[in-house]
């Protein structure tokens, strides 16, 4: 075979450019349709405002997780309530006769009476 005949031979079953463009266009349309379907599903599944209640109410009486809107304020409130319990008298369980006392008073009582165990001669409970 001559050199001219070898160079004239090429693959006659190559993909036509028209098919490549159609595949790319199809992929682009598929991506756009997917985005549209997902956006519609998210809009449809979004919580609706029922009975005039806000979707995220401050008091979550409908169950679900409690969301922390202001963590620093929640922490400050927790510390205030803990400090109030440590510094005041009150009932822990009134039916059983259990109460809590200020921590300073509890430390003073322990210093006076000792730990309430009978083995070491401390005060009886």
LOVO-288570 format. One record per atom (N, C-alpha, C): residue number from 1; z, y, x. Coordinates in steps of 0.02 Angstrom, whole numbers, m for minus. Each point is the difference from the previous one (the first is absolute). Example, Ala and Ser with C-alpha at 12.3 -4.5 7.8 and 13.67 -1.06 7.14 Angstrom:
<nodes>
+-----+--------+--------+--------+
!   i !     c3 !     c2 !     c1 !
+-----+--------+--------+--------+
!   1 !    390 !   m284 !    660 !
!   1 !      0 !     59 !    m45 !
!   1 !      0 !     60 !     45 !
!   2 !    m36 !     53 !    m18 !
!   2 !      3 !     59 !     42 !
!   2 !     37 !     55 !    m39 !
+-----+--------+--------+--------+
</nodes>
This chain:
<nodes>
+-----+--------+--------+--------+
!   i !     c3 !     c2 !     c1 !
+-----+--------+--------+--------+
!   1 !      0 !    m58 !     41 !
!   1 !      0 !     58 !    m41 !
!   1 !      0 !     62 !     44 !
!   2 !    m33 !     48 !    m26 !
!   2 !     m4 !     61 !     39 !
!   2 !     60 !     44 !    m15 !
!   3 !      8 !     48 !     43 !
!   3 !     57 !     45 !     m7 !
!   3 !     m7 !     42 !    m64 !
!   4 !    m57 !     18 !    m20 !
!   4 !    m11 !     39 !    m61 !
!   4 !     20 !    m39 !    m62 !
!   5 !    m12 !    m65 !      0 !
!   5 !     18 !    m41 !    m57 !
!   5 !     76 !     m8 !     m5 !
!   6 !     35 !     m3 !     57 !
!   6 !     73 !     m7 !     m1 !
!   6 !     33 !     64 !    m27 !
!   7 !    m25 !     57 !     17 !
!   7 !     31 !     62 !    m23 !
!   7 !    m16 !     14 !    m73 !
!   8 !    m53 !    m27 !    m26 !
!   8 !    m18 !     11 !    m69 !
!   8 !     42 !    m42 !    m48 !
!   9 !     30 !    m52 !     26 !
!   9 !     42 !    m42 !    m43 !
!   9 !     69 !     31 !     m9 !
!  10 !     23 !      6 !    m61 !
!  10 !     67 !     24 !    m16 !
!  10 !     24 !    m36 !    m62 !
!  11 !     62 !      7 !    m14 !
!  11 !     30 !    m34 !    m58 !
!  11 !    m25 !     34 !    m64 !
!  12 !    m32 !    m37 !    m40 !
!  12 !    m29 !     28 !    m60 !
!  12 !     48 !     m3 !    m60 !
!  13 !     59 !    m29 !     10 !
!  13 !     49 !     m5 !    m55 !
!  13 !     59 !     47 !      9 !
!  14 !    m10 !     54 !     37 !
!  14 !     54 !     49 !      9 !
!  14 !     20 !     30 !    m68 !
!  15 !     60 !     27 !     m2 !
!  15 !     23 !     33 !    m61 !
!  15 !    m35 !     67 !     m5 !
!  16 !    m21 !     14 !    m60 !
!  16 !    m36 !     62 !    m10 !
!  16 !     50 !     58 !     m5 !
!  17 !    m17 !     59 !     24 !
!  17 !     46 !     57 !     m4 !
!  17 !     21 !     16 !    m72 !
!  18 !    m42 !    m13 !    m47 !
!  18 !     16 !     12 !    m70 !
!  18 !     61 !    m42 !    m21 !
!  19 !      3 !    m62 !     23 !
!  19 !     57 !    m44 !    m17 !
!  19 !     64 !     24 !     33 !
!  20 !     m3 !     24 !     60 !
!  20 !     59 !     26 !     34 !
!  20 !     27 !     62 !    m37 !
!  21 !    m44 !     44 !    m20 !
!  21 !     20 !     59 !    m38 !
!  21 !     30 !    m18 !    m67 !
!  22 !    m29 !    m49 !    m34 !
!  22 !     28 !    m22 !    m64 !
!  22 !     69 !    m31 !      8 !
!  23 !     10 !    m38 !     53 !
!  23 !     66 !    m31 !     13 !
!  23 !     52 !     55 !     14 !
!  24 !    m18 !     49 !     40 !
!  24 !     46 !     56 !     15 !
!  24 !     16 !     40 !    m62 !
!  25 !    m50 !     15 !    m40 !
!  25 !     11 !     37 !    m61 !
!  25 !     43 !    m40 !    m49 !
!  26 !    m12 !    m65 !     m5 !
!  26 !     41 !    m43 !    m43 !
!  26 !     73 !      0 !     22 !
!  27 !     11 !     m4 !     65 !
!  27 !     68 !      1 !     26 !
!  27 !     34 !     66 !    m17 !
!  28 !    m36 !     56 !      9 !
!  28 !     27 !     66 !    m16 !
!  28 !     18 !      6 !    m74 !
!  29 !    m43 !    m23 !    m44 !
!  29 !     12 !      2 !    m72 !
!  29 !     60 !    m45 !    m18 !
!  30 !      5 !    m58 !     32 !
!  30 !     57 !    m45 !    m13 !
!  30 !     66 !     33 !     20 !
!  31 !      2 !     34 !     56 !
!  31 !     61 !     34 !     22 !
!  31 !     18 !     55 !    m49 !
!  32 !    m48 !     39 !    m22 !
!  32 !     14 !     53 !    m49 !
!  32 !     26 !    m28 !    m66 !
!  33 !    m31 !    m54 !    m24 !
!  33 !     24 !    m31 !    m62 !
!  33 !     71 !    m29 !      8 !
!  34 !     14 !    m28 !     58 !
!  34 !     67 !    m26 !     13 !
!  34 !     52 !     55 !     m2 !
!  35 !    m16 !     57 !     31 !
!  35 !     46 !     56 !     m1 !
!  35 !     11 !     25 !    m72 !
!  36 !    m53 !      3 !    m39 !
!  36 !      5 !     22 !    m69 !
!  36 !     43 !    m48 !    m41 !
!  37 !    m10 !    m64 !      8 !
!  37 !     39 !    m50 !    m38 !
!  37 !     74 !      3 !     20 !
!  38 !     15 !      6 !     64 !
!  38 !     69 !      2 !     22 !
!  38 !     34 !     64 !    m24 !
!  39 !    m36 !     57 !      4 !
!  39 !     28 !     63 !    m24 !
!  39 !     15 !     m4 !    m75 !
!  40 !    m46 !    m29 !    m38 !
!  40 !     11 !     m8 !    m72 !
!  40 !     60 !    m45 !    m15 !
!  41 !      7 !    m54 !     38 !
!  41 !     56 !    m46 !    m11 !
!  41 !     66 !     35 !     16 !
!  42 !      2 !     38 !     55 !
!  42 !     61 !     35 !     18 !
!  42 !     18 !     53 !    m52 !
!  43 !    m49 !     34 !    m27 !
!  43 !     13 !     50 !    m52 !
!  43 !     25 !    m34 !    m64 !
!  44 !    m30 !    m57 !    m17 !
!  44 !     19 !    m35 !    m61 !
!  44 !     70 !    m31 !      6 !
!  45 !     18 !    m23 !     60 !
!  45 !     65 !    m32 !     10 !
!  45 !     56 !     49 !     16 !
!  46 !    m15 !     63 !      6 !
!  46 !     49 !     51 !     15 !
!  46 !     51 !      4 !    m56 !
!  47 !     66 !      8 !     17 !
!  47 !     50 !      5 !    m54 !
!  47 !    m13 !     60 !    m45 !
!  48 !      8 !    m11 !    m64 !
!  48 !    m13 !     52 !    m49 !
!  48 !     66 !     32 !    m21 !
!  49 !     m2 !     63 !    m17 !
!  49 !     59 !     36 !    m23 !
!  49 !     11 !    m17 !    m74 !
!  50 !     51 !    m41 !    m13 !
!  50 !     13 !    m22 !    m68 !
!  50 !     63 !     33 !    m27 !
!  51 !      0 !     17 !    m62 !
!  51 !     58 !     27 !    m36 !
!  51 !     27 !     64 !     31 !
!  52 !    m41 !     38 !     34 !
!  52 !     21 !     64 !     27 !
!  52 !     43 !     m5 !     62 !
!  53 !     13 !    m60 !     27 !
!  53 !     40 !     m6 !     61 !
!  53 !    m45 !     10 !     60 !
!  54 !     26 !     34 !     51 !
!  54 !    m41 !      5 !     61 !
!  54 !     m7 !    m69 !     32 !
!  55 !    m54 !    m10 !     36 !
!  55 !    m14 !    m65 !     30 !
!  55 !     56 !    m18 !     49 !
!  56 !     22 !     48 !     41 !
!  56 !     53 !    m13 !     48 !
!  56 !     61 !     42 !    m21 !
!  57 !     39 !    m27 !    m45 !
!  57 !     59 !     35 !    m26 !
!  57 !     55 !     m2 !     53 !
!  58 !     45 !     50 !     m3 !
!  58 !     57 !      1 !     47 !
!  58 !     44 !    m61 !    m11 !
!  59 !     16 !    m15 !    m63 !
!  59 !     38 !    m59 !    m16 !
!  59 !    m50 !    m54 !    m19 !
!  60 !      0 !    m53 !     37 !
!  60 !    m49 !    m52 !    m12 !
!  60 !     29 !    m53 !    m45 !
!  61 !     m4 !     13 !    m65 !
!  61 !     29 !    m46 !    m49 !
!  61 !    m49 !    m55 !    m19 !
!  62 !    m60 !      1 !     26 !
!  62 !    m50 !    m50 !    m18 !
!  62 !     m3 !    m57 !     51 !
!  63 !     47 !     m4 !     45 !
!  63 !      0 !    m53 !     50 !
!  63 !    m44 !     19 !     59 !
!  64 !     m9 !    m47 !     44 !
!  64 !    m40 !     12 !     59 !
!  64 !     41 !     28 !     57 !
!  65 !    m30 !     11 !     56 !
!  65 !     38 !     23 !     58 !
!  65 !     20 !     73 !     m8 !
!  66 !     56 !     17 !     28 !
!  66 !     21 !     70 !      1 !
!  66 !    m34 !     35 !     57 !
!  67 !    m31 !     55 !    m13 !
!  67 !    m35 !     37 !     52 !
!  67 !     45 !     55 !     27 !
!  68 !      3 !      6 !     65 !
!  68 !     40 !     52 !     31 !
!  68 !    m43 !     62 !      9 !
!  69 !     12 !     50 !    m42 !
!  69 !    m40 !     61 !      3 !
!  69 !     26 !     45 !     55 !
!  70 !     65 !      7 !      7 !
!  70 !     30 !     42 !     51 !
!  70 !     54 !    m40 !     36 !
!  71 !    m17 !    m35 !     54 !
!  71 !     49 !    m43 !     34 !
!  71 !     60 !     38 !     27 !
!  72 !     m9 !     61 !     24 !
!  72 !     58 !     36 !     28 !
!  72 !     50 !     18 !    m55 !
!  73 !    m25 !     18 !    m59 !
!  73 !     46 !     15 !    m55 !
!  73 !     35 !    m63 !    m24 !
!  74 !    m36 !    m56 !     m2 !
!  74 !     32 !    m63 !    m20 !
!  74 !     54 !    m20 !     49 !
!  75 !    m14 !      9 !     65 !
!  75 !     50 !    m17 !     50 !
!  75 !     61 !     45 !     m6 !
!  76 !    m11 !     65 !    m11 !
!  76 !     56 !     47 !     m7 !
!  76 !     42 !    m19 !    m60 !
!  77 !    m31 !    m19 !    m55 !
!  77 !     38 !    m21 !    m60 !
!  77 !     39 !    m63 !     15 !
!  78 !    m29 !    m48 !     36 !
!  78 !     35 !    m61 !     17 !
!  78 !     60 !     15 !     44 !
!  79 !     m8 !     44 !     49 !
!  79 !     56 !     18 !     43 !
!  79 !     54 !     37 !    m38 !
!  80 !    m19 !     43 !    m48 !
!  80 !     50 !     35 !    m40 !
!  80 !     41 !    m50 !    m42 !
!  81 !    m34 !    m48 !    m30 !
!  81 !     36 !    m48 !    m42 !
!  81 !     44 !    m45 !     43 !
!  82 !    m23 !    m19 !     59 !
!  82 !     42 !    m41 !     45 !
!  82 !     61 !     39 !     24 !
!  83 !    m10 !     64 !     17 !
!  83 !     56 !     41 !     22 !
!  83 !     50 !     10 !    m57 !
!  84 !    m25 !      9 !    m61 !
!  84 !     45 !      9 !    m57 !
!  84 !     41 !    m63 !    m11 !
!  85 !    m29 !    m58 !      9 !
!  85 !     37 !    m62 !    m10 !
!  85 !     52 !    m10 !     55 !
!  86 !    m16 !     22 !     61 !
!  86 !     47 !     m8 !     56 !
!  86 !     58 !     50 !     m4 !
!  87 !     m9 !     54 !    m37 !
!  87 !     51 !     53 !      0 !
!  87 !     37 !      7 !    m67 !
!  88 !    m12 !    m44 !    m48 !
!  88 !     32 !      7 !    m65 !
!  88 !     32 !    m66 !    m22 !
!  89 !     42 !      6 !    m52 !
!  89 !     29 !    m58 !    m32 !
!  89 !    m44 !    m19 !    m60 !
!  90 !     m3 !    m64 !    m16 !
!  90 !    m39 !    m21 !    m58 !
!  90 !      4 !    m75 !    m10 !
!  91 !    m24 !    m22 !    m57 !
!  91 !      0 !    m71 !    m16 !
!  91 !    m63 !    m33 !     27 !
!  92 !     10 !    m57 !     33 !
!  92 !    m56 !    m43 !     20 !
!  92 !    m14 !    m48 !    m57 !
!  93 !     53 !    m33 !    m25 !
!  93 !     m5 !    m44 !    m58 !
!  93 !     65 !      7 !    m39 !
!  94 !     m2 !     40 !    m52 !
!  94 !     61 !     16 !    m38 !
!  94 !     28 !    m62 !    m34 !
!  95 !    m43 !    m46 !    m23 !
!  95 !     23 !    m60 !    m34 !
!  95 !     41 !    m44 !     46 !
!  96 !    m18 !     m3 !     64 !
!  96 !     37 !    m41 !     48 !
!  96 !     54 !     41 !     36 !
!  97 !      4 !     64 !    m14 !
!  97 !     51 !     42 !     31 !
!  97 !    m17 !     18 !     72 !
!  98 !    m63 !      4 !     17 !
!  98 !    m20 !     17 !     68 !
!  98 !    m23 !     73 !      3 !
!  99 !     26 !     35 !     50 !
!  99 !    m16 !     71 !      7 !
!  99 !    m18 !     14 !     72 !
! 100 !    m31 !     58 !     11 !
! 100 !    m13 !     22 !     69 !
! 100 !     40 !     63 !     12 !
! 101 !     19 !      8 !     63 !
! 101 !     40 !     58 !     19 !
! 101 !    m36 !     35 !     58 !
! 102 !     19 !     63 !     14 !
! 102 !    m32 !     34 !     56 !
! 102 !     12 !    m37 !     65 !
! 103 !    m48 !      2 !     44 !
! 103 !      4 !    m39 !     62 !
! 103 !     57 !     24 !     45 !
! 104 !     15 !     64 !      0 !
! 104 !     56 !     25 !     40 !
! 104 !     66 !    m30 !    m24 !
! 105 !      8 !     m5 !    m66 !
! 105 !     61 !    m29 !    m27 !
! 105 !      3 !    m75 !     15 !
! 106 !    m57 !    m34 !     m3 !
! 106 !     m2 !    m71 !     15 !
! 106 !     18 !    m13 !     73 !
! 107 !    m23 !     42 !     45 !
! 107 !     17 !     m9 !     71 !
! 107 !     74 !     14 !     12 !
! 108 !     27 !     49 !    m36 !
! 108 !     72 !     15 !      7 !
! 108 !     41 !    m59 !    m26 !
! 109 !    m19 !    m29 !    m56 !
! 109 !     36 !    m58 !    m27 !
! 109 !     m3 !    m60 !     48 !
! 110 !    m59 !    m12 !     29 !
! 110 !     m5 !    m55 !     48 !
! 110 !     42 !     13 !     62 !
! 111 !      3 !     62 !     21 !
! 111 !     41 !     16 !     59 !
! 111 !     74 !    m11 !    m15 !
! 112 !     22 !     16 !    m61 !
! 112 !     70 !     m9 !    m19 !
! 112 !     18 !    m73 !    m12 !
! 113 !    m42 !    m35 !    m39 !
! 113 !     18 !    m66 !    m23 !
! 113 !    m31 !    m57 !     41 !
! 114 !    m52 !     14 !     37 !
! 114 !    m33 !    m53 !     38 !
! 114 !    m54 !    m34 !    m43 !
! 115 !    m37 !    m43 !     32 !
! 115 !    m54 !    m36 !    m35 !
! 115 !     30 !    m49 !    m49 !
! 116 !    m26 !     m5 !    m61 !
! 116 !     31 !    m43 !    m52 !
! 116 !    m13 !    m74 !      8 !
! 117 !     24 !    m28 !     56 !
! 117 !     m3 !    m74 !      6 !
! 117 !     71 !    m24 !     15 !
! 118 !     19 !    m55 !    m30 !
! 118 !     69 !    m25 !      5 !
! 118 !     14 !    m31 !     67 !
! 119 !    m51 !    m25 !     36 !
! 119 !     12 !    m36 !     62 !
! 119 !     27 !     46 !     54 !
! 120 !    m23 !     62 !      3 !
! 120 !     20 !     45 !     53 !
! 120 !     57 !     47 !    m21 !
! 121 !     29 !    m11 !    m57 !
! 121 !     56 !     41 !    m22 !
! 121 !    m21 !     65 !    m32 !
! 122 !    m62 !      6 !    m20 !
! 122 !    m24 !     60 !    m32 !
! 122 !     22 !      2 !    m73 !
! 123 !    m19 !     52 !    m34 !
! 123 !     18 !      6 !    m70 !
! 123 !    m36 !    m52 !    m41 !
! 124 !     32 !    m22 !    m53 !
! 124 !    m32 !    m48 !    m44 !
! 124 !    m50 !     36 !    m45 !
! 125 !    m53 !    m33 !    m20 !
! 125 !    m51 !     34 !    m41 !
! 125 !     26 !     17 !    m68 !
+-----+--------+--------+--------+
</nodes>
